[in-house]
Amino acid sequence: MKKRSFILVALASISFTLAVPLTLNTTSSPITYAKSTKRIAGKTVAKAIKKTPDLNPTASVRKYPAYIYDKYWQVFDRWYNVQPMSAPGVFKKHTASVYVANQSLKSYTYAAMQNWNKALKVKAFKLGTKAHHTITVGFKNAGTGEGSWDGYYITSKLYINYNFFDNAKYLPAVYKAETGKTLASADQPNSADYQALYDTYWKSVITHELGHSLSLDHTPYSNDIMEADSGTKSGDAKYSWSQSKVVNDDYAIFQNKLSSRDINRAKLTRILGYW
């Protein structure tokens, strides 16, 4: 779910309230992993985590034996803003079957699925059918005022707010809120430039929501598809922020582009057993 200054939203997931300091003394996860004979000191893991870029679990912290993630999953959750967001069984052998209930959303959803699959180099998402699927994509009436949202994911359902989907005023408002600039084609919704950005934007929204299905919480960075303009420190969030961090005037939401941070966090959540 995308947070913006003019739309107040709540993330469709449970936020753990426990605090997890980077002392690596957490309880074990209920997830079962293969056993490993190689033992690594907690302080070694902590040192490696602290060296990674902000919220970006690079390969240096994705190389450990499985028991490390079993033992210290809470630390990884907190340090990289991740947590389980999909219901058990949504991902079968690391793949979710996606059924698009409305024809208008099919091309956007397929592009978002392919975006993740290509970036992760695995088939995280495949097309399902009405009878056989684990994630459903469809429209929902979420209003247009306070508390409304453009996209929303919860357990196995991905919703797009139809009040914004076919609203010529919405994209210019989003563009202004995100970039502080006026969209050049704002008053030309039928122009090629407007339509191209419109298509890309809704592909990005669904890519963002599928990111939640992969157990990715928000980040403050504008070049992340999982960016949000605010966040609150919690058991699965490293820190609070009240505005986005603009990186080189780069806004992923208008490009349907995944950053290395998006990709590395999704690789981590797979290792953690969240998808």
Secondary structure as GFF3:
##gff-version 3
##sequence-region A 1 275
A	DSSP	alpha_helix	42	51	.	.	.	ID=ss1
A	DSSP	three_ten_helix	59	61	.	.	.	ID=ss2
A	DSSP	alpha_helix	66	80	.	.	.	ID=ss3
A	DSSP	beta_strand	96	100	.	.	.	ID=ss4
A	DSSP	three_ten_helix	103	105	.	.	.	ID=ss5
A	DSSP	alpha_helix	106	120	.	.	.	ID=ss6
A	DSSP	beta_strand	125	127	.	.	.	ID=ss7
A	DSSP	beta_strand	135	140	.	.	.	ID=ss8
A	DSSP	beta_strand	151	154	.	.	.	ID=ss9
A	DSSP	beta_strand	157	161	.	.	.	ID=ss10
A	DSSP	alpha_helix	162	165	.	.	.	ID=ss11
A	DSSP	alpha_helix	170	179	.	.	.	ID=ss12
A	DSSP	alpha_helix	192	213	.	.	.	ID=ss13
A	DSSP	three_ten_helix	252	254	.	.	.	ID=ss14
A	DSSP	alpha_helix	260	271	.	.	.	ID=ss15
###
